Amino acid sequence: MYQERYDVIVVGSGPGGFPAAVAAARRGMKVLVLERNPFLGGLLASGLPLLAFIDRSGRQVVKGFAEEFIIRLREVGGATEHIPVPIQNSITYVNMSWARIMINEMLREEHVDTMVYAELSEMLMEGDRVKGVKVFSRGESYTFYTETVIDGTGDASCAYKAGARCEKGENLQPPTLTFDVENIDIEKFCEYVRTHPETIKLPETFKGISQQAEDFGADKTFATMCFFDLIEQAREAGDFTLPRNMIDFTHQKNTDRGFFNVTRAINTDVSELEDYNRAEDICEHQIFEIMRFLRKYCPGFKNCTLGQMMPYLGARESRRIAGKKTLTSDILKELPVPDDSVALTGYNVDIHGQTSGIMTMIPIPHAIGIPYGCLIPEKIEGLIMSGRTISVDQTIFGMTRIMSACMAVGEAAGTAAAIACKKGILPSGIDVKELRRELIEQGAVVS
Ligand SMILES: Cc1cc2nc3c(=O)[nH]c(=O)nc-3n(C[C@H](O)[C@H](O)[C@H](O)COP(=O)(O)OP(=O)(O)OC[C@H]3O[C@@H](n4cnc5c(N)ncnc54)[C@H](O)[C@@H]3O)c2cc1C
């Protein structure tokens, strides 16, 4: 039975929302999670692998709750180790069904109330102060009261509706529908890589990162960007019209499958209704062309079949808030981990071009710190941001948007909410040293 009032309400149950709910509940808070999808987990339950638990220096920079979640998944065969890879630093596969079940299980263990099919329709405000939320679910409107909302919507929808200043990059990274391809002859593909190294030669936009043929094999887990050569051929023949210059896929050892991150709906802004619908349509249509290309041009793919698609269109980028602190690209010179960091990200700057679809990757030698102020909107009180909507510029967003970092931020957001609630103070007023102490006790990495 739902309550009318909660200590903490988390909107969105993705890698930003779900860890925040668990962290707050473990500190004695009565927590409600509202999720517009018919299942919990957001993109964490979409089949995407988690990147960069390990940074480019080889250090594991995300631990704490995120690591606990992966360990729980591994126990049931639902996740791999953190596997070092040359482009994305490390990759951790999760099984989408197990992820979804485990998220539900961990929220249930902490007695968190959850409501799916529940889309935020309104923020209840008293001036600049959060007082509750309204959601719409299955034809009805529901109101819940709280002093603390955590925005894990990925689109900063709570912040936007509360009147917080939000930003969108000039050229938003394009959305994608990912999908599995099955029945691949991986040996044949790897043989092609060995005999045609140009197929994995990364262009200038990868700033010196390279792939080696010996990292590929049917008995190896690998993440590759390939077929630069064959796409050129197919484009000349009129068989490839997508805004991509490569095929981006990951392979789990000893399987005949690959997870494909190839579609791109460029020149769309998925925070706008019409663009969202147009993007879904474009990406589904692109899968036809990709499958035709793979079967006709790519060694090892002649008899391949289409497997499962992501459950819904994945939006890489939409709104972010303007926070009390903002990480901007000038930090790339020093790569600091400041004293008020509450999470780290160990990823590279990874930007998928909006107008061209071309990908740029700037390798970053080691992790940076995310200050608590990036989670707190400039003016609105009682609201904590989590996941990818924190206050960073568009370049740094290329580092903070990955799910390992979103989970670390989520743990910090939920812990901060509990500290504020217990003391009866605003999240903007908590002692960041105390927050960091609690995060360290939980095994999180903050320095
Ligand atoms: C195509 C694609 C590929 C990617 N590849 C990778 C990858 O390989 N590895 C990696 O680590 N990261 C990857 N990312 C980035 C990463 O998945 C996201 O940045 C990350 O999931 C953001 O987490 P989040 O919790 O902020 O948002 P999300 O994961 O999007 O979760 C937000 C949740 O909030 C819910 N929600 C939204 N609005 C409302 C509302 N109004 N009311 C109620 N609920 C709402 C959504 O339904 C969703 O469940 C990729 C992203 C995309 C789109």
The ligand as a Tripos MOL2 file, in Angstrom:
@<TRIPOS>MOLECULE
LIG
   53    58     1     0     0
SMALL
NO_CHARGES

@<TRIPOS>ATOM
      1 C1         22.4810    4.0420  -26.9830 C.3       1 LIG1
      2 C2         23.2710    4.2620  -25.7510 C.ar      1 LIG1
      3 C3         24.3980    3.5140  -25.5520 C.ar      1 LIG1
      4 C4         25.1130    3.6700  -24.3910 C.ar      1 LIG1
      5 N1         26.1650    2.8430  -24.1510 N.ar      1 LIG1
      6 C5         26.6750    2.7810  -22.9090 C.ar      1 LIG1
      7 C6         27.5440    1.7200  -22.5600 C.ar      1 LIG1
      8 O1         27.8540    0.8500  -23.3690 O.2       1 LIG1
      9 N2         28.0140    1.6830  -21.2960 N.ar      1 LIG1
     10 C7         27.7030    2.6460  -20.3550 C.ar      1 LIG1
     11 O2         28.1710    2.5390  -19.2140 O.2       1 LIG1
     12 N3         26.8800    3.6700  -20.6860 N.ar      1 LIG1
     13 C8         26.3370    3.7370  -21.9190 C.ar      1 LIG1
     14 N4         25.4440    4.7220  -22.2410 N.ar      1 LIG1
     15 C9         25.1880    5.8050  -21.2820 C.3       1 LIG1
     16 C10        24.2830    5.3850  -20.1130 C.3       1 LIG1
     17 O3         23.4750    4.2840  -20.4660 O.3       1 LIG1
     18 C11        23.3770    6.5270  -19.6450 C.3       1 LIG1
     19 O4         24.0430    7.7510  -19.6540 O.3       1 LIG1
     20 C12        22.8980    6.1910  -18.2330 C.3       1 LIG1
     21 O5         22.0410    5.0670  -18.2880 O.3       1 LIG1
     22 C13        22.1830    7.3550  -17.5780 C.3       1 LIG1
     23 O6         21.6300    6.9070  -16.3690 O.3       1 LIG1
     24 P1         20.3610    7.6380  -15.7570 P.3       1 LIG1
     25 O7         19.9540    6.8430  -14.5770 O.co2     1 LIG1
     26 O8         20.7050    9.0700  -15.5860 O.co2     1 LIG1
     27 O9         19.2750    7.5620  -16.9210 O.3       1 LIG1
     28 P2         18.5110    6.3010  -17.5290 P.3       1 LIG1
     29 O10        19.3290    5.0840  -17.5350 O.co2     1 LIG1
     30 O11        17.9810    6.7900  -18.8110 O.co2     1 LIG1
     31 O12        17.3150    6.0860  -16.5140 O.3       1 LIG1
     32 C14        16.3200    7.0570  -16.3590 C.3       1 LIG1
     33 C15        15.0470    6.3690  -15.8660 C.3       1 LIG1
     34 O13        14.0930    7.3760  -15.5510 O.3       1 LIG1
     35 C16        12.8410    7.0360  -16.1180 C.3       1 LIG1
     36 N5         12.1320    8.2850  -16.3680 N.ar      1 LIG1
     37 C17        12.4620    9.2410  -17.2440 C.ar      1 LIG1
     38 N6         11.5930   10.2550  -17.1940 N.ar      1 LIG1
     39 C18        10.6910    9.9200  -16.2600 C.ar      1 LIG1
     40 C19         9.5240   10.5490  -15.7700 C.ar      1 LIG1
     41 N7          9.1650   11.7510  -16.2310 N.pl3     1 LIG1
     42 N8          8.7880    9.9310  -14.8230 N.ar      1 LIG1
     43 C20         9.1700    8.7140  -14.3500 C.ar      1 LIG1
     44 N9         10.2580    8.0630  -14.7900 N.ar      1 LIG1
     45 C21        11.0210    8.6650  -15.7280 C.ar      1 LIG1
     46 C22        13.2040    6.2960  -17.3830 C.3       1 LIG1
     47 O14        12.1340    5.4940  -17.8220 O.3       1 LIG1
     48 C23        14.4190    5.4890  -16.9400 C.3       1 LIG1
     49 O15        14.0550    4.2630  -16.3760 O.3       1 LIG1
     50 C24        24.7200    4.6350  -23.4140 C.ar      1 LIG1
     51 C25        23.5870    5.4080  -23.6440 C.ar      1 LIG1
     52 C26        22.8590    5.2150  -24.7890 C.ar      1 LIG1
     53 C27        21.6110    5.9910  -24.9870 C.3       1 LIG1
@<TRIPOS>BOND
     1     1     2 1
     2     2     3 ar
     3     2    52 ar
     4     3     4 ar
     5     4     5 ar
     6     4    50 ar
     7     5     6 ar
     8     6     7 ar
     9     6    13 1
    10     7     8 2
    11     7     9 ar
    12     9    10 ar
    13    10    11 2
    14    10    12 ar
    15    12    13 ar
    16    13    14 ar
    17    14    15 1
    18    14    50 ar
    19    15    16 1
    20    16    17 1
    21    16    18 1
    22    18    19 1
    23    18    20 1
    24    20    21 1
    25    20    22 1
    26    22    23 1
    27    23    24 1
    28    24    25 2
    29    24    26 1
    30    24    27 1
    31    27    28 1
    32    28    29 2
    33    28    30 1
    34    28    31 1
    35    31    32 1
    36    32    33 1
    37    33    34 1
    38    33    48 1
    39    34    35 1
    40    35    36 1
    41    35    46 1
    42    36    37 ar
    43    36    45 ar
    44    37    38 ar
    45    38    39 ar
    46    39    40 ar
    47    39    45 ar
    48    40    41 1
    49    40    42 ar
    50    42    43 ar
    51    43    44 ar
    52    44    45 ar
    53    46    47 1
    54    46    48 1
    55    48    49 1
    56    50    51 ar
    57    51    52 ar
    58    52    53 1
@<TRIPOS>SUBSTRUCTURE
     1 LIG1         1 GROUP 0 **** ****
